[in-house]
Amino acid sequence: MSLHHKLLLILLPLHALLLALAWTGTGPWWPFIALLAAHLLLLGWGAMDHALGLFLRAHRQGRPGTLALTYDDGPHPQHTPALLDLLKAEGVQAAFFCIGREVERHPALVKRMVDEGHLVGCHSMDHPVGWGFISTARSVEQILRGVAAIEQACGMRTPWFRPPFGVTSPNVAAAVRRTGVRVIGWDVRPFDTTFRTTGKRLAWIFGERPKGTVVVLHDTVGPVVETTRAIIERCRTAGVPLLRVDRSLGLS
Ligand SMILES: [Zn+2]
């Protein structure tokens, strides 16, 4: 039973009770309205932040004192090959959560990821903008088509999935159960698509030590190579081992 289901068992009778009290004039309306607003806020927060684990439990905290590099939304025809070159030169194995549509466009890059020891996971077929609101059936289809595109490209059926935008919902949770995929999240998000400078991106990941264990980046943006190089350098200086995310999470 998900945290959401457990909460519903408490919240629904409470909603009904407060509504009944207000309706019959026994109590004021504001407690019902306040609880309803709080409930809706919680649903929104739970959908946007998978760390809350409201609808499903994602694997997201790895071995303390290590860092795992993960990249979403690729493969990208320019940035991904440059990134793979860097990772190979540095001897670092990372994880790529690929969009099925992009996999179909650049299958050789996915084959290269697997050949060079990286983990490849599914990040849906199309990365739908309204991912948090789509039906269970469509979520299932997005997952299965994405997984099939990866299998077609590299001959390996990936068990790993990362929801688009990290957004979860009861429908996404149902689709995950139905397809049997295992969800990998993150615990550091340096906003690499928003922050302009490597310094800012780096400051988000590191204080004295890394602020988390699994970092999410995007191999679809220009600075990904520069950012990755800086992260690797900082990890080497600080003696922070870089692990592949499944090993860091103790999943394989
Ligand atoms: Zn994404």
Boltz pocket constraint, residues with backbone or C-beta under 6 A from the ligand:
constraints:
  - pocket:
      binder: B
      contacts: [[A, 72], [A, 73], [A, 123], [A, 127], [A, 163], [A, 164], [A, 165]]
      max_distance: 6.0
